[in-house]
């Protein structure tokens, strides 16, 4: 049992480091969801089923869903994977006179 917890803990550290150094934001979110799911399994191994269920529901499912929805809404996944900057997914601000810019440079 202790060996299993140690193996899962080392795997968690590796996955978390992988999420930090991942180039794609979408892949990093998937890795973070996997880390949370393994933390839930660790709680289950340590005889804490109530904490495991809470971690699985909130940490793994809800948080990952929120991250994915934010990435989809900001279009950050496409801009990072295409080699653009994270700022490329941001939307334009209206001009000072209230109209939307149609092209060219904006201040």
N, C-alpha and C positions, 0 to 999 in steps of 0.2 A: 504493500500500500504506500509506504513512504517513497519507494523507488518510483512508483507511478506519478506521485505528486512532484517529485524532483524532475522527472522527464517532461511533464506537462509545463512546469515552471520554466525550464530551459527553452522549450518550444515557444512559450509566451514571450520570453525576452527576445528571441530571434524574430518572431512575427512583428513585435512592436518596433524593433529596429528596422525591419524591412519596410514598415509603414512610414517611418520617418524619412527614409532615403528613397522612397518610391518617386518616380518622375511623374506618374499619372495620378491625379487626384482621385479618380474613380477607383483605381486599384488600391490606393491607400485607404479609402473608405471601406472597401471589401476586406482588406487585411485587419482593420480595426474592428469590424464586425466579427471576424473570425477570432480575434483576441478575446473579445467579450464573450463569445460562445465558449471558448476554452476556459475562461475564468469561471463561467457558470458550471462547466463540467468539474472543475477543481473544487468548487463549493459542494457539489454533489458528492465527490469522493471524500470530502472532509466531514460528511454527515451533517450538512446544513442545507436541507432541501428547500426551505422557505427562502433563504438568501439566493439559492441557485435559480429558483423560479423567477424571483424578482430581477435578478441580473439578466436572465434570458429574455424576459419580457421587455424590460426598459433598456438595458445596456445593449443587447444584441439587436433586438427587433426595432424598437422605437427610435433609438438614437441613429442607427444606420439608415432607417427610412428618412429621418429628418435631413441627414447629410446628403443622401441621394437626391432628395427633392430640392435642396438648396443648390446643389451642383447643377441640376437640370434647369432650374430657374435662372441661374446666373450664366449659364452656358460656359462655365469654367472648365468642364471636362473637355470640350472640343478645343478650346483655345490652348490648353496645356498640351494635349496630345498632338496638335498640329504644329507645335514648336513656337507658338505665339506666346506673348506674355500673359500673365494672369489678368492684367488690366484690360485685355482685348475683349473680354466677355462683358465688360461694363456697358451700360446703356448711356446714350448721350443725354446731356442736360439741355433743357430748353434755353434758347438765347434770351438775352435780357429783355427783349421786347415781347417775350411770351410765345414766339413762334419757334418751331423746331428747326434746327439747322438742316440744310439739304445737301451739304457737301462742303468741301474745302476745309480749312482749319477753323477750329473753334477756340474761343478763349475761355 
